[in-house]
Amino acid sequence: MVGNNRFNHLATTLGGAVSVLAIAWVMFNPPKTHIEGFKWTQASKQSDWAISLPEAEGFKTERLLELHDLVTLKKTKKVQSLLIVRNGHLVFEQYYPVQSSPDGTPMPQYFPPGVDTYHQMRSVTKTVTSTLIGHLLYTGAIANKDMPLFDYFLNEDLQDAEKKQVISLRNALDFNSGLDWKEWGAYPSDAMGMWLSQDPYQYIFDKKIAHSPGEVFAYQGAMSVLLGGVVEKVTGKSLRQYAEQTLFNPLGITHYDWFAHEVTGDYLGSSGLYLRSRDLAKLGQLYLNNGVWEGKRIFSEQWAQQSLVPKGKFWPHKTIEYGHNWWFPLITVDGDRLTVAGMRGFGGQEMFIIPQYNLVITMTSGAFIGQDEDFPFELMVDYILPAIGISKAKYISQV
């Protein structure tokens, strides 16, 4: 009996050790995707992208498979879709059934992610709003970016009204308006306070001025809301209606949503938009095309070029820059800065273009807790750029 107990104990111990070794083996030797039968892109209800095999657009397929395996393995990053477009052709399109972390908002989340499932864009909405401003500048409905922002709100009850008269549309686009607005590092933030208020516009109008325009760069969703208001006042249409008419319809974006403020019903220019990953990629391609989509001009070439120039920084210790509601990480190739520009939204909503290589990279995620903001840049320099033969790319996050 004693012998049997010892044998059972030994068997249990060995079994546990084998299990630990098996887990360790899987961790350090994860299964690899084989190219045979791998679907580079997925079937959609819309035939809205030209499709190419990766090698036809200059990609090393083994590197893209390694990218896919990494994203599949790192579920804590909460990546739900990853798309790559080059030379106007969709070459890589994958969806990952990873549940989002709670986001603390009433905005719905749709699961599982897929080719025809739209995803909340969060602050990508801001860049869509700025794109509509670009369209109005192109049509002449707005004279120029130096127009006073609050000229469009002259009949409103404003705090510091006189000081606000010197804030321009340009200041609003670049987030250096000087408004006393705390979106980061404050709880509750002004962004949340605005969403929970009875009137988001009045919430903004009640804010005072803390700095002279152009003096301090500070992330301010308030400015995007007001820019959305400018669109509505100039056009006589809701922000959603005008976006659909002048931007979404020309790009074939038909399956989308825009979450409205729950009290006023306003569509806000700062957040609330839902897009499919394929449609988010179209916005990047539009800027690579310098504002033209299938022969129709949406905004001027000058607007496209000016949008892709950094204007300032929010953090002195970080290298990433901002301007016209675009983000600019510092990525170098052989020591020279590479132009990389992106639309970004909280939780890992990303769309980056690299004009030099005619690339669009789109990622959606559900990382509303513990988001790794550097992850998309690491994927670029470690996998995507090497896949097209760029071996000396480097992401520099800190000054």
PENOR-V158774 format. One record per pair of residues at least 24 apart in sequence whose ideal C-beta (glycine too) atoms are under 7 Angstrom apart, sorted by the first residue. I is the first residue (numbers start at 1). J is the second residue. Records with the same first field share a line. If there is no record, write none. Layout:
# PENOR-V158774
I: J, J
This chain:
# PENOR-V158774
30: 69, 73
32: 69
33: 65, 68, 69
35: 61, 65
38: 65
40: 91, 92
41: 90, 93
42: 93, 95, 115
44: 115, 116, 278
45: 116
46: 252
48: 252, 278
49: 90, 278
50: 88, 89, 90
51: 89, 90
52: 89, 91
53: 91
54: 91, 92
57: 86, 87, 89, 91
58: 388
59: 91, 387, 388
60: 387
63: 383, 386, 387
64: 92, 387
66: 383
67: 379, 383, 384
68: 94
71: 96
72: 96
77: 365, 367, 372, 375
78: 348, 365, 366, 367
79: 348, 363, 365
80: 113, 119, 364, 365, 366
81: 113, 277, 363, 364
82: 363
83: 277, 278, 281, 362
84: 361, 384
85: 281, 285, 360
86: 358, 359
87: 358
88: 285
98: 366
99: 366
100: 366, 368
101: 366, 367, 368, 369
102: 368, 369
103: 347, 368
106: 262
107: 259
113: 364
115: 278
116: 255, 276
117: 276
118: 255, 256, 257, 274, 275, 276
119: 274, 275, 277, 364
120: 274
121: 273, 274, 275, 280, 345, 349
122: 271, 345, 346, 347, 349
123: 270, 271, 344, 345, 346
124: 273, 280, 343, 344, 345, 349, 351
125: 269, 270, 271, 272, 273
126: 224, 269, 270, 325
127: 325, 326, 343
128: 243, 273
129: 224, 227, 228, 269
130: 173, 227, 324, 325
131: 247, 299
132: 231, 242, 243, 246, 247
133: 169, 173, 227, 231
134: 299, 303
135: 246, 247, 298, 299
136: 231, 234
137: 303
138: 299, 300, 303
141: 234
142: 234
145: 169, 170, 173
146: 170
149: 226
152: 229, 230, 233
156: 205
157: 205
158: 205
159: 205, 206, 207, 208
160: 208, 209
163: 209
164: 209
166: 213
167: 213
168: 213
171: 213, 214
172: 223, 226, 227
173: 324, 325
174: 311, 312, 323, 324
175: 217, 218, 219, 220, 223, 322
176: 213, 214, 215, 216, 217, 312
177: 213, 220, 223
178: 209, 210, 211, 212, 213, 215, 216
179: 207, 209, 210, 220, 222
180: 207, 208, 209, 210
181: 207, 218, 220, 222
183: 219, 220, 221
184: 219
190: 222
191: 221
194: 222
198: 263
199: 264
200: 225, 261, 264, 266, 268
201: 225, 229
217: 312, 313, 314, 322
218: 314
219: 314
221: 270, 271
224: 269, 270, 325
225: 268, 269, 270
227: 269
228: 268, 269
238: 267
239: 267, 269
240: 267
247: 298
250: 293, 296, 298
251: 282, 286, 293
253: 279, 282
277: 362, 364
280: 351, 362
281: 351, 360, 362
283: 343, 351
284: 351, 353, 360, 362
285: 360
287: 353
288: 353, 355, 358, 360
308: 339, 341
317: 398, 399
318: 397, 398, 399
319: 396, 397, 398, 399
329: 377, 395
330: 396
331: 377, 380, 381, 393, 394, 395
332: 394, 396
333: 390, 392, 393
334: 392
347: 371
350: 376
352: 376
357: 388
